[in-house]
Amino acid sequence: MFTIEHGFEATSITLIDDTATHLLEDVSINAFEDRITIEQWDADHDQMHRITLSMTQAHDLAAALDLPEGVYQRSDT
């Protein structure tokens, strides 16, 4: 299950783990104009983990989800 919220500065997506036998913490994805952040709470260490992707990295990730193993370079032409 997931939710989508559109705010003034970002679009936020929350991925909720509701089907696994060992439930994991929710994952929050925030899409800003110039970057995307991915956050997940780590209960074992009592801290939030955050990964920040540039828009180029986010586009590369989206493209990579549908490709077989290999090395690629996107062409924006």
N, C-alpha and C positions, 0 to 999 in steps of 0.2 A: 504494500500500500504506500502511497505517497501523496503529499500535498503540494500545491503551487500557490504562492502569494506574490502579487505584484505590488511593490512599494515604490516610494519616490526615488530612492537611490539604487535599488536592486530588485531583481526577481529572486525569490527564495523558494527552493525545492527541499522538502524534507522526505527522506526515504525511511520508512518505518518497517522494521524487521518483524513481521507478524506471522510468519509461516515456519520459521526454523524451530527445531527442537531446543536449541540453546540460543535464546534471543540475544541479539547484539544491540548495542545502543543505536539510536537514530543517527542518520547522517544528514547534515544540513549543507546544501549547496547554494551559494549566493553569487548570482551573476551581476556584476557591476559593468559599467561602460568599458573599463580597461582591464578587468581581471575577473577571475572566478575563484572563490574560496570554497574549500571543502572542509567541514569540521565534524569531529566525532568525539564524544566524551569518553574518557578512559577511566572507568570506575576503579580499576586496580591501582592506578597511580593518582587518582583524584585530580585530573587535569584534562583540559581540552586540547586535542591535537588539531592543528590547522595546516592545510596545504594550500598554497596560492599558485594558480596557473595564469600565465599571460594568455591573452586571447589567441595568440598563435599556438601555444601549447594546447589550449582547449580545442581548437579546430583540428590539430594533429590527432588528439585523442579521439575525437568523434570519427575522423577518417579511419583511424586504426581499428576501431571496433568491428569494421566490416571487411578487413583485409587478412589474407593468410600471413604466416610467418615470413619475415624478410626485412629489408631496409628500404625506406621510402623517403621521398622528398616531395612535398605538395607543391603544385604549380598553381598560383593564383591568377594566371592569365586567362 
